[in-house]
C-alpha cells in the first residue's frame, strides 16, 4: 500500500513552528457538495493510486452524517453527494440517529471506519469497507455515552485496540482517554486508562477535557498520536492540538505528552465558523522515509484544513516539552 506522494509544503521562512499550516487552507470548504452546511472533522487514508476519505457533512437541516470521498493528491477532493449506505456486517439491523467525526484505519484486508453514532445518545459506531463503494456496519463498541473512537492500525498482542472517551449526552465538560481491546471487533473489554486532562496550573489549554484525534502511527519511540485538548474560557470551549507518544506494546502507558499545544485556533477559519475556536484532528498521512507528516483537522466545525511537520521534530518536541 504505497501511496503517491503525500501533500507537502515547506515550512515558511522565519517560522520555527513544529507544525505549520498549508498556505491555501482550508482545503475543503463548507459547501463543497450541494446539501452541506459544513464539512469538517474528517478522515483520509492512502487508497489505490491516490487517497480516499470519510467526511463529516452536516446538511442544511444540520443532520449529521458521513460521506465517502476521493482525491488524487490529498488536497483536492471529490465527495459523494449521498451519505454512506451501510449494509449489515455483524449487526442484525442498521439504524442510527446520526453519524459524525469519523476515523479510518486499514488493518490486514479492509478499511475500518469508526465514528460517533447516535444510539440513544452518542456512542462508538464501527463499520468497514474493502473498496469505498460497499460499506458494512458492525455492532456498536460501547454503551452510550462515548465519543472519539480511534482504532490502532494493527493488532496489539493479538487483539484489536481502540481509544475512546466516555462522555455524557451533552457537550461534556470532562473527559479522559481510555483504551479497550477486542478479539473480533464485536466484543470489547480489558478497559485501561491512558490519560486525563491536566490541571489548570500545569497546562491550561487541555485542562477541561481531552480526546484521541488521529490514528496513531508507529515510530522508533512508540505510537505517535495527535489529540485535542480543551480549555473552558469566558467565551466557551477552545480546542487545540497536542501530541503524545504511547508505549509500543502497552499503549495505555504514556511515555511523553506535550505540555504546550502544537496548534491553537489563531487564523480566521479556525476562529470563526459554526463553532468558533476549534482545531479537531482526525487523520494523518505520513511518509516515514521522508520524515513527513500531514495532519488533517476540522476547523471551527465548518471546514477541513491541513498542517505539515517533520516527524523527527514532532517527536523531539514532544519529548523535550513533556508533562
C-alpha positions in Angstrom: 0.0 0.0 0.0 2.5 2.6 -1.1 0.6 5.8 -2.0 1.5 8.6 -4.3 3.4 11.4 -2.6 1.5 12.8 0.3 0.8 16.6 0.3 3.7 18.8 1.3 4.6 22.4 1.6 7.9 23.6 3.1 7.9 25.5 6.4 7.6 29.2 5.9 10.7 31.3 6.2 11.4 32.7 9.6 9.0 30.2 11.2 10.1 27.9 14.0 6.7 26.1 14.4 6.8 22.4 14.8 3.6 22.2 12.7 2.8 24.8 10.1 -0.5 25.4 8.2 -1.0 24.9 4.5 -1.0 28.4 2.9 -4.1 27.5 0.8 -6.2 26.4 3.8 -9.0 25.4 4.1 -8.7 22.6 1.6 -12.4 21.7 1.8 -15.0 24.5 2.0 -18.2 24.1 3.9 -20.3 23.9 0.7 -18.3 21.5 -1.5 -21.4 19.4 -2.0 -24.9 20.9 -2.7 -26.5 19.6 0.5 -23.8 20.6 3.0 -24.0 23.2 5.7 -20.5 22.3 6.8 -17.8 19.7 6.1 -15.2 19.1 8.9 -13.7 16.5 11.3 -13.0 14.0 8.6 -10.6 11.1 8.0 -8.4 10.2 5.0 -6.2 7.2 4.0 -4.0 6.1 1.1 -6.1 4.2 -1.4 -5.2 2.9 -4.8 -3.1 5.4 -6.7 -4.4 8.3 -4.5 -6.4 8.8 -1.4 -9.9 8.1 0.0 -11.7 9.5 2.9 -14.8 9.5 5.1 -16.1 13.0 5.7 -18.5 14.5 8.2 -21.0 16.5 6.2 -23.8 18.2 8.2 -26.7 19.1 5.8 -28.7 22.3 5.7 -31.1 20.8 8.2 -28.0 20.2 10.3 -28.4 16.5 10.2 -25.1 14.8 10.8 -23.9 12.0 8.5 -20.7 10.6 6.9 -19.9 10.6 3.2 -17.1 8.9 1.1 -14.7 10.9 -1.0 -11.7 10.6 -3.2 -8.6 12.6 -4.2 -5.6 12.2 -6.5 -3.3 14.5 -4.4 -4.8 14.6 -0.8 -5.8 18.3 -1.2 -8.4 18.5 -4.0 -11.3 16.3 -3.0 -14.5 14.9 -4.7 -17.1 13.9 -2.1 -20.1 11.8 -2.9 -23.4 13.7 -2.8 -25.2 10.9 -0.9 -24.2 9.6 2.6 -22.7 6.2 3.0 -25.4 3.5 3.0 -24.3 0.7 5.3 -25.3 -2.9 4.8 -25.4 -5.3 7.8 -22.0 -6.7 8.9 -22.3 -8.4 12.2 -25.3 -6.5 13.3 -28.9 -7.6 12.6 -30.4 -4.1 11.9 -28.7 -0.9 10.8 -30.5 2.0 12.3 -28.9 5.2 13.8 -29.9 8.7 14.6 -26.7 10.3 13.4 -23.1 9.7 12.5 -20.2 12.1 12.9 -16.4 12.6 13.4 -15.1 9.5 11.6 -11.7 7.9 11.7 -10.4 5.4 9.1 -7.8 2.7 9.7 -6.5 0.0 7.4 -5.9 -3.4 9.1 -5.0 -6.6 7.3 -7.5 -6.7 4.4 -10.0 -3.8 5.0 -10.6 -0.3 6.0 -12.2 0.1 9.4 -14.4 3.1 9.9 -15.0 4.4 13.5 -17.5 7.2 14.2 -19.7 8.8 16.8 -23.0 7.1 16.5 -26.4 8.2 17.6 -28.0 5.2 19.5 -30.0 6.6 22.4 -27.1 9.0 22.8 -23.6 9.2 21.4 -21.6 6.0 21.3 -18.9 4.4 19.1 -20.0 3.0 15.7 -18.0 0.6 13.7 -18.0 -0.4 10.1 -15.7 -1.5 7.3 -15.2 -1.4 3.5 -12.9 -3.1 1.1 -13.3 -0.6 -1.8 -15.1 2.6 -0.5 -18.1 1.5 -2.6 -19.8 -1.0 -0.4 -19.9 -0.5 3.4 -20.8 -2.8 6.2 -21.8 -1.9 9.8 -20.9 -3.8 12.9 -22.3 -3.8 16.4 -21.5 -0.6 18.4 -18.4 -0.9 20.5 -19.8 0.5 23.8 -22.9 1.6 25.5 -23.8 5.3 25.4 -22.2 7.7 26.2 -18.9 7.7 24.4 -17.1 9.7 21.7 -13.7 10.0 19.9 -13.2 6.3 19.0 -9.8 5.8 17.4 -8.6 2.4 16.3 -4.9 1.4 16.3 -3.7 0.4 12.8 -2.5 -3.0 13.8 -3.4 -5.6 16.4 -1.6 -5.3 19.8 -0.8 -8.5 21.5 -3.1 -10.3 19.1 -6.1 -8.0 19.7 -7.8 -5.0 18.1 -7.2 -1.9 20.2 -9.3 1.3 20.3 -9.1 4.5 22.2 -12.3 6.3 23.3 -13.6 9.0 25.6 -16.5 8.2 27.9 -18.8 11.3 27.9 -22.3 12.4 28.6 -25.3 13.2 26.3 -24.4 16.9 26.0 -21.2 18.9 25.3 -19.3 17.0 28.1 -17.3 19.4 30.4 -15.0 16.5 31.3 -13.2 13.6 29.5 -10.3 11.2 29.8 -8.9 8.9 27.1 -9.3 5.2 27.6 -8.1 2.0 25.8 -10.2 -1.1 25.1 -9.4 -4.4 23.4 -11.4 -6.8 21.2 -10.6 -10.3 19.8 -13.2 -9.9 17.0 -14.3 -6.2 16.6 -17.6 -7.1 18.2 -17.0 -7.7 21.9 -14.9 -5.1 23.8 -13.2 -5.2 27.2 -10.0 -5.0 29.1 -10.5 -1.3 29.5 -7.5 0.7 30.5 -7.0 4.4 31.4 -4.5 6.3 29.2 -4.5 9.9 30.2 -6.6 12.7 31.8 -7.0 16.4 31.4 -4.3 18.4 33.1 -4.5 20.8 36.0 -5.0 24.4 35.0 -1.7 25.3 36.6 0.3 22.6 34.6 -1.2 23.1 31.1 -4.4 25.1 30.9 -5.1 24.5 27.2 -6.0 20.9 28.0 -7.5 21.2 31.5 -11.2 20.6 30.7 -11.2 17.5 28.6 -9.1 15.7 26.0 -9.8 13.2 23.2 -7.9 11.0 20.9 -7.5 12.6 17.4 -5.7 11.0 14.5 -4.9 7.3 14.1 -1.6 6.7 15.8 1.4 5.6 13.8 4.4 3.7 15.0 7.8 5.3 15.4 11.1 4.2 17.0 9.9 5.9 20.2 6.4 4.3 20.2 2.9 5.3 18.9 2.8 8.9 17.9 -0.7 10.4 18.2 -2.2 13.9 17.8 -5.0 14.6 20.2 -7.3 17.5 21.1 -7.3 19.3 24.4 -10.0 21.8 25.6 -10.0 24.7 28.0 -13.2 26.4 29.2 -12.7 30.1 28.7 -15.1 33.1 29.3 -16.0 32.7 25.7 -16.7 28.9 25.9 -14.6 25.9 24.9 -11.4 26.3 22.9 -10.0 23.2 21.2 -6.2 23.0 20.5 -3.9 20.2 19.2 -1.1 18.4 21.1 0.9 15.2 20.6 1.6 12.2 22.7 3.9 9.1 22.4 2.5 5.9 23.8 4.3 2.7 24.5 4.5 0.3 21.6 3.4 -2.9 23.4 1.3 -1.3 26.2 -0.2 1.9 24.7 -2.1 2.7 27.9 1.4 3.8 29.1 2.1 7.5 28.1 5.8 8.0 27.6 5.6 11.6 26.6 2.9 14.2 26.2 3.2 17.9 25.2 2.8 20.5 27.9 2.4 23.2 25.2 0.0 22.9 22.3 1.3 22.4 18.7 -1.6 24.3 17.1 -4.3 26.5 18.6 -7.0 28.5 16.8 -5.2 31.6 15.6 -6.3 32.2 12.0 -9.8 33.2 10.8 -11.1 29.9 9.5 -10.2 28.3 12.9 -11.6 31.2 15.0 -14.8 31.9 13.0 -17.4 29.4 12.0 -20.4 27.4 13.3 -18.4 26.6 16.5 -15.6 29.2 16.9 -12.1 28.4 18.2 -11.8 24.7 17.2 -8.9 22.6 15.9 -10.0 19.0 15.8 -7.5 16.5 14.4 -9.0 13.3 12.8 -6.3 11.9 10.5 -2.7 12.0 9.3 -0.8 10.9 6.3 2.9 10.1 6.9 5.9 9.3 4.8 8.4 7.8 7.3 11.3 7.7 4.8 10.9 11.4 4.0 10.2 12.3 7.7 7.0 14.0 6.8 3.5 14.1 8.4 0.3 15.8 7.3 -2.4 16.4 9.9 -6.0 16.8 8.7 -8.2 18.7 11.1 -11.6 20.2 11.3 -11.6 24.0 11.8 -14.4 25.8 13.7 -16.7 22.9 13.0 -17.1 24.2 9.5 -14.2 23.3 7.1 -11.2 21.0 6.7 -7.6 22.2 6.9 -4.2 20.6 7.0 -0.8 21.2 8.7 2.6 19.9 8.0 5.5 18.7 10.1 8.7 16.7 10.2 8.1 13.5 12.3 11.5 13.7 13.9 10.9 17.3 15.1 7.4 16.4 16.5 9.0 13.5 18.4 11.8 15.7 19.7 9.5 18.5 20.7 7.1 16.0 22.4 10.0 14.5 24.4 11.6 17.8 25.4 8.4 19.6 26.3 6.6 16.8 28.0 4.4 17.0 31.2 
